């Protein structure tokens, strides 16, 4: 290699080193993790506001979590739920939940989604607030969910997510007045997810 060629090689090498130095702080260890079939999405709502709540689950859903293992930062959470997969253990009740226009009306609205809108830093076994948008029946409302990172278990990261929402905000309004007064169903729905992501 001649003097001129060596000069050009050194110049390019120096530029590469400078670029790496400049970019190094921005290099992210973030990775998009996809949930496994082991994950669960459950909910509960009080009936008659006494005794045990009615519990159910959605059997089909997808979710991704952007997680930076170096900074313990959850960059985003995205979930898509197949509403037709609702299961409360009673066929007749599930049919009503799917078909009634004052419930989910799945003939018209097949899916619901959650998308977080800001990153959060997690600590193992500590609860952090995750804010985002929940869309049901094409109505989008801001919600706060609460996420706990439970650590790397086997080959998957485990997260627990809980929340409380008012179903009426998404036009899930069915109810019935009881003979003794009050309504059959409560308005608040508890949400509980167990996410295994890898």
C-alpha positions in Angstrom: 0.0 0.0 0.0 1.5 3.4 -1.1 1.7 6.5 1.0 -1.5 8.0 -0.5 -3.4 4.7 -0.1 -2.3 4.4 3.5 -3.4 8.0 4.2 -6.9 7.3 2.8 -7.1 4.0 4.8 -6.1 5.8 8.1 -8.6 8.6 7.4 -11.5 6.1 6.9 -10.4 4.2 10.0 -10.3 7.3 12.1 -13.8 8.3 10.9 -15.1 4.8 11.8 -13.6 5.1 15.3 -15.2 8.5 15.8 -18.5 7.3 14.6 -18.4 4.3 17.0 -17.5 6.6 19.9 -20.3 9.0 19.1 -22.9 6.2 18.7 -21.8 4.1 21.6 -24.0 5.8 24.2 -27.0 5.4 22.0 -26.5 1.6 21.4 -29.5 -0.1 23.0 -29.8 -3.5 24.4 -33.6 -3.2 23.9 -35.3 -6.3 22.4 -38.8 -6.9 21.4 -40.1 -10.0 23.3 -43.2 -11.9 22.2 -45.4 -13.6 24.8 -45.6 -17.3 24.9 -48.6 -19.6 25.1 -48.0 -19.9 28.8 -49.3 -16.3 29.2 -52.8 -15.6 30.6 -55.3 -12.7 30.4 -58.0 -12.8 33.0 -60.6 -10.4 34.4 -63.3 -10.3 37.1 -66.4 -8.3 37.8 -68.7 -8.3 40.8 -72.2 -9.6 40.4 -74.7 -8.3 43.0 -71.7 -6.5 44.5 -71.5 -9.2 47.1 -69.8 -12.6 47.4 -67.3 -13.9 44.9 -66.8 -12.0 41.6 -67.5 -13.5 38.2 -64.2 -14.4 36.6 -63.3 -14.9 33.0 -60.4 -14.9 30.5 -59.6 -14.3 26.9 -58.1 -17.4 25.5 -56.6 -15.8 22.3 -54.4 -12.7 22.5 -51.0 -11.5 21.3 -48.6 -9.1 23.0 -45.1 -7.7 22.5 -42.9 -6.0 25.1 -39.8 -3.9 24.2 -37.4 -4.5 27.1 -33.9 -3.2 27.6 -32.2 -5.6 29.9 -29.2 -3.3 30.6 -31.3 -0.3 31.8 -34.3 -2.3 32.9 -36.5 -0.1 30.7 -39.8 -1.3 29.3 -40.0 0.9 26.1 -43.4 -0.2 25.0 -46.2 -2.7 25.6 -48.6 -3.7 22.8 -51.5 -6.2 23.1 -54.2 -7.4 20.7 -57.1 -9.4 22.1 -59.5 -11.6 20.2 -62.8 -10.7 22.0 -64.6 -13.8 20.6 -62.3 -15.9 22.7 -63.9 -14.7 26.0 -64.6 -17.6 28.4 -66.4 -17.3 31.7 -67.2 -21.0 32.0 -70.8 -20.7 31.0 -71.8 -21.1 27.4 -75.0 -19.1 27.5 -73.4 -16.2 29.4 -70.4 -16.1 27.0 -72.8 -16.0 24.0 -74.5 -13.0 25.5 -71.2 -11.3 26.2 -70.2 -11.7 22.6 -73.4 -10.9 20.8 -75.3 -8.3 22.9 -74.8 -4.7 21.7 -74.5 -3.5 25.3 -71.7 -6.0 25.8 -68.9 -6.6 23.3 -71.0 -6.9 20.1 -68.3 -9.1 18.4 -70.1 -9.3 15.1 -69.0 -5.6 14.7 -66.0 -5.3 17.0 -63.7 -8.3 16.8 -60.7 -7.0 18.7 -59.5 -4.8 21.4 -56.0 -3.3 21.9 -53.7 -1.8 24.4 -50.7 0.4 23.5 -48.5 2.0 26.1 -47.4 5.6 25.3 -44.2 6.1 27.4 -41.3 4.0 28.6 -40.9 3.0 32.3 -38.0 1.7 34.3 -38.8 -1.4 36.2 -37.3 -3.0 39.3 -37.6 -6.7 40.1 -40.7 -7.3 42.2 -41.6 -3.6 42.3 -44.9 -2.2 40.8 -44.6 0.5 38.2 -47.4 2.4 36.5 -47.8 1.9 32.7 -49.9 4.5 30.9 -51.4 3.8 27.6 -54.5 3.7 25.4 -57.1 0.9 25.6 -59.4 0.5 22.6 -62.7 -1.5 22.9 -65.5 -1.2 20.4 -63.4 1.3 18.5 -63.5 3.6 21.5 -60.0 4.7 22.8 -59.5 5.8 26.3 -56.4 6.4 28.4 -55.8 3.9 31.2 -53.2 3.2 33.8 -52.0 -0.4 34.3 -49.6 -1.6 36.9 -46.7 -3.8 35.9 -44.3 -5.9 38.0 -41.2 -7.5 36.5 -40.7 -10.9 38.2 -37.4 -11.7 36.6 -35.9 -14.2 34.1 -37.4 -17.6 34.9 -36.0 -20.3 32.7 -35.7 -18.8 29.2 -38.5 -16.3 29.6 -39.0 -12.9 31.3 -42.1 -12.9 33.5 -44.3 -9.9 34.0 -47.5 -9.4 35.9 -49.9 -6.6 34.8 -53.0 -5.5 36.7 -55.6 -2.7 36.3 -59.0 -1.5 37.1 -61.3 0.0 34.4 -64.8 1.4 34.2 -66.6 -0.7 31.5 -69.1 2.0 30.8 -66.5 4.2 29.3 -66.3 1.8 26.4 -70.1 1.5 26.0 -70.3 -1.9 27.8 -73.4 -0.8 29.6 -75.6 -3.8 30.1 -77.2 -4.0 33.6 -80.3 -4.9 35.4 -82.0 -3.5 38.4 -82.5 -6.0 41.3 -85.8 -6.3 43.1 -84.1 -5.4 46.3 -82.5 -2.3 44.7 -79.2 -1.7 43.1 -77.8 -3.3 39.9 -76.8 -6.8 39.0 -73.3 -6.0 37.7 -70.7 -3.6 39.0 -69.1 -1.1 36.7 -65.5 -1.7 37.6 -63.6 -4.6 35.9 -60.4 -6.0 37.3 -57.8 -7.0 34.8 -54.9 -9.4 35.5 -52.3 -10.6 33.0 -49.4 -13.0 33.5 -47.0 -12.5 30.6 -44.2 -14.9 29.8 -42.0 -13.2 27.1 -39.0 -14.4 25.2 
